[in-house]
Amino acid sequence: MKLSKGKTPLYHQLEKILRKQILRGQLASGKLFPTDHQLCEEFGVSRITVRQALKSLEDDGLIKREQGRGTFVNEQPGNRSFYEMSGSLEKIMGMRETYKIELTSKLKIQADRDIAAELGVEAGAEIWILEGRQELKEDLEQAQFLQVFASHEIGERIPLGEMEGRGFFIFLEKAAMETAVQFNQVLYATGADEKTSKIIHVPVGSPLLVNRNIFLSKKGRVLGVVVRYSPGDVHRIIHKMKMQKARL
């Protein structure tokens, strides 16, 4: 089954197919998962596309990778349901408050395997990591530690300093000269390290809500990965979106 290019990025198409196969039991729990090479051959995609799709499945606990052994399907709860959420990126972002953003550092690094898969570049490729602070314009007490990962081409066009907007994706669009039409979001919890503690003034080890967004253009190009670390006792994220249960 070969995938075709369109509005939906290839890795998202592949992830959706594999997810359904896992949840239907076509790829049985505990069994060895197809290799990257096999998936490339079967679906006619690149290794980067396969890695992006598998990372999303791994993040959701559907598969696990074991060094030297391969990738395996995790056992799935019997009552697990698969949902697909959809909505207008412009409408969702338009509901946000205006943020004051200040980027204070910019560093060129080599992409590790995980961030390379998210950005759609080869592992070891030069990318930019930018860091700073984001806060609601009308409430400067509610600060977030902001981290942005971007390709070499896009990242070098993003300047340090202060800016305002309804989200950092606006500045990614400007640097990439493309419009973001989709974002993939992951939410999880962590504890504040020393760097985060100093930037948003919270005690080391205090709970943080991490909001990780991958923004994509109409052509399926990844514009960047934006990560926001918010104090767990201050911030809430409320999404009001229509959900339609997918038929397996």
C-alpha positions as CSV (number, residue, x, y, z in Angstrom):
1,M,0.0,0.0,0.0
2,K,1.7,3.2,-1.2
3,L,0.9,6.5,0.4
4,S,0.2,9.6,-1.7
5,K,1.2,13.2,-0.9
6,G,-1.6,15.5,-0.1
7,K,-2.8,17.8,2.7
8,T,-2.1,15.2,5.3
9,P,1.6,14.6,6.0
10,L,2.9,11.2,5.0
11,Y,4.1,10.3,8.5
12,H,0.6,11.2,9.9
13,Q,-1.0,8.9,7.3
14,L,1.4,6.1,8.2
15,E,0.9,6.6,11.9
16,K,-2.9,6.4,11.5
17,I,-2.7,3.2,9.5
18,L,-0.4,1.5,12.0
19,R,-2.4,2.7,15.0
20,K,-5.5,1.1,13.6
21,Q,-3.7,-2.1,12.9
22,I,-2.5,-2.2,16.5
23,L,-5.9,-1.4,18.0
24,R,-7.6,-4.0,15.8
25,G,-5.1,-6.6,16.8
26,Q,-3.7,-7.0,13.3
27,L,-0.3,-6.3,14.8
28,A,-0.5,-8.5,17.9
29,S,0.7,-7.5,21.4
30,G,4.2,-8.8,22.2
31,K,5.0,-9.6,18.6
32,L,7.9,-8.1,16.7
33,F,6.9,-4.9,14.8
34,P,7.9,-4.5,11.2
35,T,11.4,-3.1,10.7
36,D,11.9,0.5,9.4
37,H,13.1,-1.0,6.1
38,Q,10.0,-3.2,5.7
39,L,7.7,-0.2,6.4
40,C,9.6,2.0,3.9
41,E,9.2,-0.7,1.2
42,E,5.6,-1.5,2.0
43,F,4.4,2.2,2.1
44,G,6.9,3.8,-0.3
45,V,8.1,6.4,2.2
46,S,11.5,7.5,3.6
47,R,13.1,6.3,6.8
48,I,12.5,9.8,8.3
49,T,8.7,9.4,7.7
50,V,8.7,6.0,9.3
51,R,10.6,7.3,12.4
52,Q,8.2,10.2,12.8
53,A,5.2,7.8,12.7
54,L,6.8,5.3,15.1
55,K,7.8,8.1,17.6
56,S,4.2,9.1,17.9
57,L,3.1,5.5,18.5
58,E,5.9,5.1,21.1
59,D,4.9,8.3,22.9
60,D,1.3,6.9,23.2
61,G,2.6,3.6,24.6
62,L,1.5,1.5,21.6
63,I,4.9,0.2,20.8
64,K,8.3,-0.1,22.6
65,R,11.8,-0.2,21.2
66,E,14.4,-2.5,22.7
67,Q,18.0,-1.9,22.0
68,G,19.5,-4.8,20.0
69,R,16.1,-6.7,19.7
70,G,13.8,-4.4,17.7
71,T,10.4,-2.9,18.1
72,F,7.5,-4.7,19.8
73,V,3.7,-4.0,20.2
74,N,2.7,-3.3,23.7
75,E,-0.3,-5.0,25.3
76,Q,-3.4,-2.9,24.8
77,P,-6.2,-2.4,27.3
78,G,-9.4,-4.0,26.0
79,N,-11.5,-0.9,26.5
80,R,-9.1,1.5,24.7
81,S,-10.8,3.7,22.1
82,F,-9.2,5.6,19.2
83,Y,-10.3,9.2,18.6
84,E,-9.4,11.7,16.0
85,M,-9.7,15.4,16.8
86,S,-10.0,18.0,14.1
87,G,-10.5,21.7,14.0
88,S,-9.3,24.9,12.5
89,L,-5.8,25.9,13.6
90,E,-6.7,29.6,13.0
91,K,-9.8,29.3,15.1
92,I,-8.1,27.5,18.0
93,M,-5.1,29.9,18.1
94,G,-7.4,32.9,17.6
95,M,-9.0,32.1,21.0
96,R,-5.7,32.6,22.8
97,E,-4.6,35.6,24.7
98,T,-1.9,37.9,23.4
99,Y,1.5,36.8,24.7
100,K,4.6,38.8,25.4
101,I,7.5,36.7,24.3
102,E,11.2,37.2,24.9
103,L,13.8,35.0,23.4
104,T,17.1,35.2,25.3
105,S,19.3,32.5,23.9
106,K,19.9,30.9,20.5
107,L,22.2,27.9,19.9
108,K,23.1,25.7,17.0
109,I,23.1,22.1,17.9
110,Q,23.1,18.6,16.3
111,A,19.6,17.0,16.2
112,D,19.3,13.8,18.2
113,R,17.2,11.0,16.9
114,D,13.9,12.1,18.5
115,I,14.0,15.8,17.6
116,A,15.3,14.9,14.1
117,A,12.2,12.7,13.6
118,E,9.9,15.5,14.8
119,L,11.5,18.1,12.5
120,G,11.8,15.7,9.5
121,V,15.6,16.0,9.3
122,E,18.4,13.5,9.5
123,A,19.8,12.7,12.9
124,G,23.0,14.8,13.5
125,A,21.8,17.6,11.2
126,E,22.4,21.1,12.4
127,I,19.3,22.8,13.9
128,W,18.6,25.7,16.1
129,I,17.3,25.7,19.7
130,L,15.9,29.0,21.0
131,E,14.9,29.6,24.6
132,G,13.2,32.3,26.5
133,R,10.1,33.4,28.4
134,Q,6.5,33.7,27.4
135,E,3.8,35.4,29.5
136,L,0.3,36.7,29.1
137,K,0.5,40.4,28.2
138,E,-2.1,41.3,30.8
139,D,-0.8,39.1,33.5
140,L,3.0,39.1,33.9
141,E,2.8,36.8,36.9
142,Q,1.9,33.9,34.7
143,A,5.1,33.0,33.0
144,Q,6.2,30.0,30.9
145,F,9.6,28.7,29.9
146,L,9.6,28.6,26.1
147,Q,11.8,26.3,24.0
148,V,11.7,26.3,20.2
149,F,13.4,23.8,17.8
150,A,13.7,24.7,14.2
151,S,15.6,23.6,11.1
152,H,18.8,25.4,10.2
153,E,17.1,27.3,7.4
154,I,14.1,28.5,9.5
155,G,15.9,29.0,12.8
156,E,18.5,31.4,11.5
157,R,15.7,33.8,10.4
158,I,14.2,34.0,14.0
159,P,15.8,36.9,15.9
160,L,16.4,37.2,19.7
161,G,14.5,39.8,21.6
162,E,10.9,40.8,22.6
163,M,7.8,40.2,20.5
164,E,4.1,39.9,20.9
165,G,1.6,37.5,19.3
166,R,-1.1,34.9,19.9
167,G,1.4,32.1,19.8
168,F,5.0,31.5,18.6
169,F,3.8,29.7,15.5
170,I,3.2,33.1,13.9
171,F,6.9,33.8,14.0
172,L,7.7,30.4,12.6
173,E,5.4,31.1,9.7
174,K,7.2,34.4,9.0
175,A,10.6,32.7,9.1
176,A,9.5,29.8,7.0
177,M,7.4,32.0,4.6
178,E,4.7,29.3,4.9
179,T,1.4,29.1,6.7
180,A,0.8,26.6,9.5
181,V,-2.4,24.6,8.9
182,Q,-2.0,21.8,11.4
183,F,-0.4,21.1,14.8
184,N,0.2,17.9,16.7
185,Q,0.1,18.4,20.5
186,V,1.5,16.3,23.3
187,L,0.8,17.2,27.0
188,Y,2.8,15.7,29.9
189,A,4.1,16.6,33.4
190,T,7.6,17.1,34.6
191,G,9.6,18.8,37.4
192,A,11.4,22.1,37.1
193,D,15.2,22.0,36.7
194,E,17.6,24.8,37.7
195,K,17.3,26.5,34.3
196,T,13.5,26.6,34.3
197,S,13.4,27.6,37.9
198,K,15.5,30.7,37.2
199,I,13.5,31.8,34.1
200,I,10.0,31.5,35.5
201,H,10.8,31.8,39.2
202,V,9.5,28.5,40.6
203,P,11.3,26.2,43.1
204,V,13.5,23.4,41.6
205,G,11.4,20.2,41.4
206,S,8.0,21.9,41.4
207,P,5.4,20.4,39.0
208,L,5.3,21.7,35.5
209,L,2.8,21.2,32.7
210,V,4.6,20.7,29.4
211,N,2.8,21.5,26.1
212,R,4.7,20.3,23.1
213,N,3.4,21.4,19.6
214,I,4.7,20.4,16.2
215,F,3.5,22.9,13.5
216,L,3.1,21.8,9.9
217,S,2.4,23.7,6.7
218,K,-0.1,22.8,3.9
219,K,2.7,21.0,2.1
220,G,3.4,18.9,5.2
221,R,6.6,20.7,6.0
222,V,7.5,20.9,9.7
223,L,7.9,24.6,10.6
224,G,9.1,23.9,14.1
225,V,8.6,22.4,17.5
226,V,7.4,24.7,20.2
227,V,7.6,23.6,23.9
228,R,6.1,25.5,26.7
229,Y,6.7,24.7,30.4
230,S,4.0,26.1,32.7
231,P,3.8,26.0,36.5
232,G,1.4,23.2,37.4
233,D,-0.5,25.1,40.0
234,V,-1.2,28.1,37.8
235,H,-2.0,27.1,34.2
236,R,-4.9,25.3,32.8
237,I,-5.4,24.4,29.1
238,I,-9.0,24.0,28.0
239,H,-9.8,22.8,24.5
240,K,-13.3,22.8,23.2
241,M,-13.3,20.7,20.1
242,K,-15.8,18.4,18.4
243,M,-14.7,14.8,18.5
244,Q,-15.8,12.0,16.2
245,K,-15.1,8.4,17.2
246,A,-13.2,6.6,14.4
247,R,-14.6,3.3,13.3
248,L,-12.0,0.5,13.6
